[in-house]
Each structure stands twice: as C-alpha cells, then as structure tokens.
Amino acid sequence: MTSVYAAAVAFIIALSAPVMAAEMVMFEQPGCAWCKRFNEEVAPAWPKTEQGQRAPLRRVNIHETLPDDLAGITVERFTPTFVLVDDGREIARLRGYPGDQFFWALVNEMLAKLDQR
C-alpha cells in the first residue's frame, strides 16, 4: 500500500506544479484603433482556434507595470505588438495588426518556430 500512496502523492504534486506553456502576449494600450480592430475581428475566435489552443492570448497594457515573468521581453510603444513567448523567452514578434486575412498566416509562421526548437 505504501508504494500506491507514494505514487498518488507524486501524481498530485505533479498536477499542482506550474506548467510553462507558449502564450501569445498582446501588448496594447487604451485608445489603440488597431487593437480595437483586432478585438472585433480576431479576439472572439482566438480561444476556439488551433492557434489559440497552442498559445492562449494574454493581454498586457504597455502603460502598466510589466509582469515579472515577462521581464526579459522588450516592450514597444507601437501597439498592438504580438509576442509569442514560451518558457518566458521570446520566440517571435509581430508588430501591428495587418487585418484578419494576413494575421492568421503570420501567426502560423510564428507558431512554426515553436516546432523548430
């Protein structure tokens, strides 16, 4: 019984450990017209897509304090800027929102870099 108990405890501990995964960080700011357009054209669908499943969207206001886990990521004044981050490291960056037709193709190129690691 002891080994079963130890295995169960190890499993529970593994489940409670933080999981580092890829995420798409969107640097934005209030009043950004292109951010608004992204929010209308892409944001509602993002979590339902394969891309959104691989890299959930995380929003960061460029005028607020940068979260500690993004300390190594350069913040720009240009918004929106999309940064694909994995394990706290920048993998790829897209400056601006080029409209929904081009956005998905560019995001796919960014995500392909995850597979090359």
Secondary structure, DSSP 8 states (H G I E B T S, - for coil): -HHHHHHHHHHHHHHHS-----EEEEEE-TT-HHHHHHHHHTTTTGGGSHHHHHS-EEEEETTS---GGGTTS---SSSSEEEEEETTEEEEEEES---HHHHHHHHHHHHHHHHT-
